[in-house]
């Protein structure tokens, strides 16, 4: 997970990287991902890239919130 986060950070340089799903409810996992990403940045001289890595607000329910929002948008487009 930390390698994927690192690749997103250095490839896209986002201001914030949000992690959802079951692991997002475990703060120690988010802290470990942050730590490992920073260590990889140090090893590859990418310290200038500053990205805030956080858990999604809705944690494990983030996918459900997204699915409901998508459903609403499709319903509006169809005119239901």
LUMLUMLO-901990 format. One record per atom (N, C-alpha, C): residue number from 0; residue in three letters; atom name; x, y, z. Coordinates in pm, 1 decimal, padded with zeros to 6 digits. Layout:
! residues N
+-----+--------+-------+----------+----------+----------+
| num | residu | atome |        X |        Y |        Z |
+-----+--------+-------+----------+----------+----------+
| NUM |    ALA |    CA |        X |        Y |        Z |
...
+-----+--------+-------+----------+----------+----------+
END
This chain:
! residues 80
+-----+--------+-------+----------+----------+----------+
| num | residu | atome |        X |        Y |        Z |
+-----+--------+-------+----------+----------+----------+
|   0 |    UNK |     N |  00081.6 | -00118.1 |  00000.0 |
|   0 |    UNK |    CA |  00000.0 |  00000.0 |  00000.0 |
|   0 |    UNK |     C |  00087.0 |  00125.8 |  00000.0 |
|   1 |    UNK |     N |  00194.7 |  00122.6 |  00074.4 |
|   1 |    UNK |    CA |  00280.4 |  00240.5 |  00080.8 |
|   1 |    UNK |     C |  00351.7 |  00265.9 | -00052.3 |
|   2 |    UNK |     N |  00384.6 |  00159.6 | -00125.7 |
|   2 |    UNK |    CA |  00447.1 |  00177.2 | -00257.5 |
|   2 |    UNK |     C |  00347.2 |  00240.8 | -00353.9 |
|   3 |    UNK |     N |  00223.0 |  00196.6 | -00349.8 |
|   3 |    UNK |    CA |  00119.2 |  00256.5 | -00434.3 |
|   3 |    UNK |     C |  00099.3 |  00403.1 | -00397.3 |
|   4 |    UNK |     N |  00096.6 |  00433.6 | -00268.4 |
|   4 |    UNK |    CA |  00081.4 |  00571.6 | -00223.1 |
|   4 |    UNK |     C |  00199.6 |  00655.4 | -00269.5 |
|   5 |    UNK |     N |  00319.8 |  00601.5 | -00257.0 |
|   5 |    UNK |    CA |  00439.7 |  00672.5 | -00302.5 |
|   5 |    UNK |     C |  00431.7 |  00703.0 | -00451.4 |
|   6 |    UNK |     N |  00392.8 |  00603.9 | -00531.1 |
|   6 |    UNK |    CA |  00382.7 |  00624.0 | -00675.7 |
|   6 |    UNK |     C |  00280.8 |  00732.1 | -00709.8 |
|   7 |    UNK |     N |  00169.4 |  00735.7 | -00639.6 |
|   7 |    UNK |    CA |  00070.3 |  00840.8 | -00662.0 |
|   7 |    UNK |     C |  00125.8 |  00977.5 | -00622.5 |
|   8 |    UNK |     N |  00195.0 |  00982.3 | -00511.3 |
|   8 |    UNK |    CA |  00250.3 |  01108.9 | -00461.7 |
|   8 |    UNK |     C |  00351.8 |  01166.3 | -00560.7 |
|   9 |    UNK |     N |  00448.4 |  01085.7 | -00602.6 |
|   9 |    UNK |    CA |  00552.3 |  01139.3 | -00692.0 |
|   9 |    UNK |     C |  00504.1 |  01151.1 | -00836.0 |
|  10 |    UNK |     N |  00407.7 |  01070.6 | -00875.0 |
|  10 |    UNK |    CA |  00358.3 |  01076.2 | -01012.5 |
|  10 |    UNK |     C |  00259.7 |  01188.7 | -01037.3 |
|  11 |    UNK |     N |  00175.7 |  01216.5 | -00937.2 |
|  11 |    UNK |    CA |  00068.8 |  01316.3 | -00955.6 |
|  11 |    UNK |     C |  00088.9 |  01442.9 | -00873.3 |
|  12 |    UNK |     N |  00171.5 |  01434.7 | -00769.0 |
|  12 |    UNK |    CA |  00197.3 |  01546.6 | -00678.4 |
|  12 |    UNK |     C |  00067.7 |  01610.7 | -00627.2 |
|  13 |    UNK |     N | -00021.9 |  01530.4 | -00568.2 |
|  13 |    UNK |    CA | -00146.9 |  01587.9 | -00516.9 |
|  13 |    UNK |     C | -00123.4 |  01662.6 | -00385.0 |
|  14 |    UNK |     N | -00212.7 |  01754.7 | -00353.0 |
|  14 |    UNK |    CA | -00204.7 |  01822.5 | -00223.7 |
|  14 |    UNK |     C | -00238.8 |  01726.6 | -00110.2 |
|  15 |    UNK |     N | -00331.9 |  01635.3 | -00138.7 |
|  15 |    UNK |    CA | -00378.4 |  01542.4 | -00036.4 |
|  15 |    UNK |     C | -00404.4 |  01406.2 | -00100.8 |
|  16 |    UNK |     N | -00370.6 |  01299.7 | -00030.2 |
|  16 |    UNK |    CA | -00399.6 |  01162.9 | -00072.3 |
|  16 |    UNK |     C | -00487.6 |  01101.5 |  00035.9 |
|  17 |    UNK |     N | -00609.5 |  01065.3 | -00001.2 |
|  17 |    UNK |    CA | -00704.6 |  01007.8 |  00094.1 |
|  17 |    UNK |     C | -00711.2 |  00857.1 |  00078.0 |
|  18 |    UNK |     N | -00710.1 |  00787.4 |  00188.9 |
|  18 |    UNK |    CA | -00715.1 |  00641.8 |  00189.2 |
|  18 |    UNK |     C | -00846.1 |  00599.2 |  00254.0 |
|  19 |    UNK |     N | -00923.9 |  00519.6 |  00182.5 |
|  19 |    UNK |    CA | -01051.3 |  00471.3 |  00233.4 |
|  19 |    UNK |     C | -01048.3 |  00320.1 |  00250.0 |
|  20 |    UNK |     N | -01162.4 |  00263.8 |  00275.6 |
|  20 |    UNK |    CA | -01171.7 |  00119.2 |  00293.0 |
|  20 |    UNK |     C | -01144.7 |  00077.6 |  00436.7 |
|  21 |    UNK |     N | -01140.7 | -00050.0 |  00458.5 |
|  21 |    UNK |    CA | -01127.3 | -00105.7 |  00592.8 |
|  21 |    UNK |     C | -01002.8 | -00061.2 |  00666.1 |
|  22 |    UNK |     N | -00889.9 | -00048.0 |  00594.2 |
|  22 |    UNK |    CA | -00766.4 | -00009.9 |  00663.6 |
|  22 |    UNK |     C | -00768.7 |  00134.7 |  00710.9 |
|  23 |    UNK |     N | -00853.3 |  00215.2 |  00651.9 |
|  23 |    UNK |    CA | -00855.1 |  00356.9 |  00688.2 |
|  23 |    UNK |     C | -00906.0 |  00379.4 |  00831.0 |
|  24 |    UNK |     N | -00974.4 |  00283.0 |  00886.0 |
|  24 |    UNK |    CA | -01025.0 |  00294.4 |  01023.0 |
|  24 |    UNK |     C | -00914.2 |  00270.8 |  01126.8 |
|  25 |    UNK |     N | -00800.8 |  00222.1 |  01080.8 |
|  25 |    UNK |    CA | -00689.0 |  00194.4 |  01172.1 |
|  25 |    UNK |     C | -00583.8 |  00303.5 |  01158.3 |
|  26 |    UNK |     N | -00582.8 |  00395.3 |  01250.1 |
|  26 |    UNK |    CA | -00492.6 |  00510.8 |  01241.7 |
|  26 |    UNK |     C | -00345.6 |  00469.9 |  01235.6 |
|  27 |    UNK |     N | -00311.3 |  00359.4 |  01300.7 |
|  27 |    UNK |    CA | -00171.3 |  00315.8 |  01298.1 |
|  27 |    UNK |     C | -00128.1 |  00274.7 |  01157.7 |
|  28 |    UNK |     N | -00220.3 |  00224.6 |  01077.4 |
|  28 |    UNK |    CA | -00187.5 |  00187.1 |  00939.2 |
|  28 |    UNK |     C | -00162.2 |  00313.7 |  00856.5 |
|  29 |    UNK |     N | -00246.5 |  00413.8 |  00872.0 |
|  29 |    UNK |    CA | -00227.9 |  00540.0 |  00800.8 |
|  29 |    UNK |     C | -00094.2 |  00603.2 |  00841.6 |
|  30 |    UNK |     N | -00063.4 |  00600.7 |  00969.9 |
|  30 |    UNK |    CA |  00064.2 |  00654.8 |  01018.0 |
|  30 |    UNK |     C |  00181.9 |  00580.3 |  00956.1 |
|  31 |    UNK |     N |  00170.9 |  00448.3 |  00946.9 |
|  31 |    UNK |    CA |  00278.6 |  00366.8 |  00888.6 |
|  31 |    UNK |     C |  00294.7 |  00395.5 |  00739.5 |
|  32 |    UNK |     N |  00185.5 |  00411.7 |  00668.3 |
|  32 |    UNK |    CA |  00192.9 |  00446.0 |  00526.1 |
|  32 |    UNK |     C |  00262.9 |  00580.6 |  00509.3 |
|  33 |    UNK |     N |  00223.1 |  00679.7 |  00589.7 |
|  33 |    UNK |    CA |  00288.0 |  00811.8 |  00586.2 |
|  33 |    UNK |     C |  00438.8 |  00799.1 |  00607.5 |
|  34 |    UNK |     N |  00475.4 |  00724.2 |  00709.7 |
|  34 |    UNK |    CA |  00616.9 |  00707.0 |  00744.2 |
|  34 |    UNK |     C |  00694.0 |  00640.3 |  00630.1 |
|  35 |    UNK |     N |  00637.2 |  00536.8 |  00572.8 |
|  35 |    UNK |    CA |  00706.2 |  00465.1 |  00465.0 |
|  35 |    UNK |     C |  00716.4 |  00549.1 |  00338.2 |
|  36 |    UNK |     N |  00612.0 |  00625.2 |  00308.0 |
|  36 |    UNK |    CA |  00617.0 |  00712.7 |  00190.1 |
|  36 |    UNK |     C |  00728.3 |  00816.5 |  00208.8 |
|  37 |    UNK |     N |  00736.0 |  00875.8 |  00327.6 |
|  37 |    UNK |    CA |  00841.1 |  00974.5 |  00353.2 |
|  37 |    UNK |     C |  00980.3 |  00911.6 |  00342.5 |
|  38 |    UNK |     N |  00995.1 |  00788.3 |  00390.1 |
|  38 |    UNK |    CA |  01124.6 |  00719.1 |  00379.9 |
|  38 |    UNK |     C |  01160.9 |  00693.6 |  00233.8 |
|  39 |    UNK |     N |  01063.8 |  00654.8 |  00153.0 |
|  39 |    UNK |    CA |  01090.2 |  00633.6 |  00010.0 |
|  39 |    UNK |     C |  01125.1 |  00765.8 | -00058.2 |
|  40 |    UNK |     N |  01058.6 |  00873.1 | -00019.4 |
|  40 |    UNK |    CA |  01090.9 |  01004.1 | -00074.9 |
|  40 |    UNK |     C |  01235.2 |  01042.7 | -00040.2 |
|  41 |    UNK |     N |  01277.7 |  01014.9 |  00081.8 |
|  41 |    UNK |    CA |  01416.0 |  01043.5 |  00121.8 |
|  41 |    UNK |     C |  01515.1 |  00962.9 |  00038.1 |
|  42 |    UNK |     N |  01486.1 |  00834.7 |  00017.8 |
|  42 |    UNK |    CA |  01575.7 |  00747.6 | -00059.3 |
|  42 |    UNK |     C |  01587.6 |  00791.0 | -00204.9 |
|  43 |    UNK |     N |  01481.4 |  00849.3 | -00259.1 |
|  43 |    UNK |    CA |  01478.7 |  00884.5 | -00401.5 |
|  43 |    UNK |     C |  01485.1 |  01035.6 | -00424.5 |
|  44 |    UNK |     N |  01531.4 |  01108.6 | -00324.2 |
|  44 |    UNK |    CA |  01548.1 |  01254.6 | -00333.2 |
|  44 |    UNK |     C |  01422.0 |  01325.3 | -00381.8 |
|  45 |    UNK |     N |  01309.0 |  01287.5 | -00324.2 |
|  45 |    UNK |    CA |  01180.7 |  01348.4 | -00362.0 |
|  45 |    UNK |     C |  01117.6 |  01419.7 | -00242.6 |
|  46 |    UNK |     N |  01200.9 |  01469.7 | -00152.1 |
|  46 |    UNK |    CA |  01150.2 |  01534.2 | -00030.7 |
|  46 |    UNK |     C |  01073.2 |  01662.8 | -00060.3 |
|  47 |    UNK |     N |  01099.0 |  01725.5 | -00174.3 |
|  47 |    UNK |    CA |  01032.6 |  01852.2 | -00207.2 |
|  47 |    UNK |     C |  00882.5 |  01834.5 | -00229.0 |
|  48 |    UNK |     N |  00840.6 |  01712.7 | -00258.3 |
|  48 |    UNK |    CA |  00698.2 |  01686.3 | -00280.4 |
|  48 |    UNK |     C |  00631.8 |  01669.2 | -00144.4 |
|  49 |    UNK |     N |  00537.3 |  01754.9 | -00115.9 |
|  49 |    UNK |    CA |  00467.0 |  01751.0 |  00011.8 |
|  49 |    UNK |     C |  00320.5 |  01715.6 | -00011.5 |
|  50 |    UNK |     N |  00280.0 |  01598.1 |  00031.6 |
|  50 |    UNK |    CA |  00142.3 |  01552.6 |  00017.8 |
|  50 |    UNK |     C |  00089.5 |  01512.4 |  00155.0 |
|  51 |    UNK |     N | -00028.1 |  01560.5 |  00185.7 |
|  51 |    UNK |    CA | -00094.8 |  01528.2 |  00312.0 |
|  51 |    UNK |     C | -00168.7 |  01395.0 |  00294.3 |
|  52 |    UNK |     N | -00124.4 |  01290.7 |  00362.3 |
|  52 |    UNK |    CA | -00186.9 |  01158.8 |  00353.0 |
|  52 |    UNK |     C | -00278.9 |  01141.4 |  00473.0 |
|  53 |    UNK |     N | -00407.4 |  01118.3 |  00445.0 |
|  53 |    UNK |    CA | -00507.8 |  01106.3 |  00550.8 |
|  53 |    UNK |     C | -00605.5 |  00994.0 |  00519.5 |
|  54 |    UNK |     N | -00678.3 |  00953.4 |  00621.9 |
|  54 |    UNK |    CA | -00789.8 |  00860.0 |  00603.5 |
|  54 |    UNK |     C | -00910.8 |  00939.4 |  00555.5 |
|  55 |    UNK |     N | -00993.3 |  00876.1 |  00473.0 |
|  55 |    UNK |    CA | -01117.6 |  00939.4 |  00428.5 |
|  55 |    UNK |     C | -01206.8 |  00968.9 |  00548.8 |
|  56 |    UNK |     N | -01284.1 |  01071.7 |  00538.8 |
|  56 |    UNK |    CA | -01376.1 |  01110.3 |  00646.6 |
|  56 |    UNK |     C | -01472.7 |  00996.5 |  00680.8 |
|  57 |    UNK |     N | -01522.5 |  00927.3 |  00579.1 |
|  57 |    UNK |    CA | -01621.1 |  00821.0 |  00602.1 |
|  57 |    UNK |     C | -01558.1 |  00683.2 |  00619.6 |
|  58 |    UNK |     N | -01424.9 |  00678.6 |  00625.2 |
|  58 |    UNK |    CA | -01350.4 |  00554.8 |  00650.1 |
|  58 |    UNK |     C | -01398.3 |  00440.1 |  00562.1 |
|  59 |    UNK |     N | -01444.7 |  00330.8 |  00622.5 |
|  59 |    UNK |    CA | -01485.4 |  00212.9 |  00547.3 |
|  59 |    UNK |     C | -01613.3 |  00233.7 |  00466.2 |
|  60 |    UNK |     N | -01689.1 |  00336.8 |  00497.6 |
|  60 |    UNK |    CA | -01813.4 |  00362.8 |  00424.5 |
|  60 |    UNK |     C | -01793.9 |  00457.0 |  00305.9 |
|  61 |    UNK |     N | -01671.1 |  00497.9 |  00276.9 |
|  61 |    UNK |    CA | -01645.5 |  00591.6 |  00167.2 |
|  61 |    UNK |     C | -01697.9 |  00537.9 |  00034.0 |
|  62 |    UNK |     N | -01682.3 |  00407.9 |  00010.5 |
|  62 |    UNK |    CA | -01731.1 |  00349.8 | -00115.6 |
|  62 |    UNK |     C | -01883.2 |  00356.2 | -00123.8 |
|  63 |    UNK |     N | -01951.9 |  00340.7 | -00012.3 |
|  63 |    UNK |    CA | -02098.2 |  00347.3 | -00012.4 |
|  63 |    UNK |     C | -02147.1 |  00488.7 | -00040.3 |
|  64 |    UNK |     N | -02080.5 |  00585.9 |  00017.9 |
|  64 |    UNK |    CA | -02116.0 |  00725.7 | -00007.2 |
|  64 |    UNK |     C | -02096.6 |  00757.4 | -00155.2 |
|  65 |    UNK |     N | -01987.4 |  00712.0 | -00212.5 |
|  65 |    UNK |    CA | -01961.6 |  00732.4 | -00355.3 |
|  65 |    UNK |     C | -02064.8 |  00663.8 | -00443.0 |
|  66 |    UNK |     N | -02105.5 |  00543.6 | -00406.0 |
|  66 |    UNK |    CA | -02205.7 |  00470.5 | -00484.5 |
|  66 |    UNK |     C | -02340.7 |  00541.5 | -00480.7 |
|  67 |    UNK |     N | -02379.1 |  00591.5 | -00364.7 |
|  67 |    UNK |    CA | -02506.5 |  00664.1 | -00353.6 |
|  67 |    UNK |     C | -02501.3 |  00791.0 | -00437.3 |
|  68 |    UNK |     N | -02390.2 |  00861.1 | -00431.6 |
|  68 |    UNK |    CA | -02376.0 |  00984.3 | -00509.6 |
|  68 |    UNK |     C | -02383.8 |  00954.1 | -00658.6 |
|  69 |    UNK |     N | -02319.9 |  00849.4 | -00703.9 |
|  69 |    UNK |    CA | -02325.4 |  00810.6 | -00845.3 |
|  69 |    UNK |     C | -02467.9 |  00775.6 | -00885.7 |
|  70 |    UNK |     N | -02538.3 |  00704.1 | -00801.8 |
|  70 |    UNK |    CA | -02677.7 |  00668.6 | -00828.3 |
|  70 |    UNK |     C | -02761.7 |  00794.9 | -00844.2 |
|  71 |    UNK |     N | -02744.0 |  00890.6 | -00752.7 |
|  71 |    UNK |    CA | -02819.3 |  01016.6 | -00760.0 |
|  71 |    UNK |     C | -02790.9 |  01091.6 | -00889.9 |
|  72 |    UNK |     N | -02665.2 |  01098.3 | -00927.6 |
|  72 |    UNK |    CA | -02628.1 |  01168.6 | -01052.3 |
|  72 |    UNK |     C | -02689.5 |  01102.2 | -01174.2 |
|  73 |    UNK |     N | -02686.6 |  00971.2 | -01178.9 |
|  73 |    UNK |    CA | -02746.1 |  00899.8 | -01292.6 |
|  73 |    UNK |     C | -02896.7 |  00918.9 | -01295.9 |
|  74 |    UNK |     N | -02958.9 |  00919.5 | -01181.6 |
|  74 |    UNK |    CA | -03103.9 |  00939.6 | -01174.4 |
|  74 |    UNK |     C | -03141.4 |  01080.8 | -01223.0 |
|  75 |    UNK |     N | -03062.5 |  01178.7 | -01185.4 |
|  75 |    UNK |    CA | -03087.6 |  01315.6 | -01229.1 |
|  75 |    UNK |     C | -03070.5 |  01327.7 | -01381.4 |
|  76 |    UNK |     N | -02967.5 |  01263.5 | -01435.6 |
|  76 |    UNK |    CA | -02942.9 |  01267.8 | -01579.7 |
|  76 |    UNK |     C | -03057.0 |  01206.1 | -01658.6 |
|  77 |    UNK |     N | -03114.7 |  01099.3 | -01605.4 |
|  77 |    UNK |    CA | -03224.0 |  01032.3 | -01674.1 |
|  77 |    UNK |     C | -03354.9 |  01106.9 | -01657.2 |
|  78 |    UNK |     N | -03360.9 |  01198.5 | -01562.3 |
|  78 |    UNK |    CA | -03481.3 |  01276.5 | -01539.1 |
|  78 |    UNK |     C | -03586.7 |  01205.0 | -01455.4 |
|  79 |    UNK |     N | -03545.0 |  01107.3 | -01377.6 |
|  79 |    UNK |    CA | -03639.4 |  01034.4 | -01290.1 |
|  79 |    UNK |     C | -03679.3 |  01116.6 | -01171.6 |
+-----+--------+-------+----------+----------+----------+
END
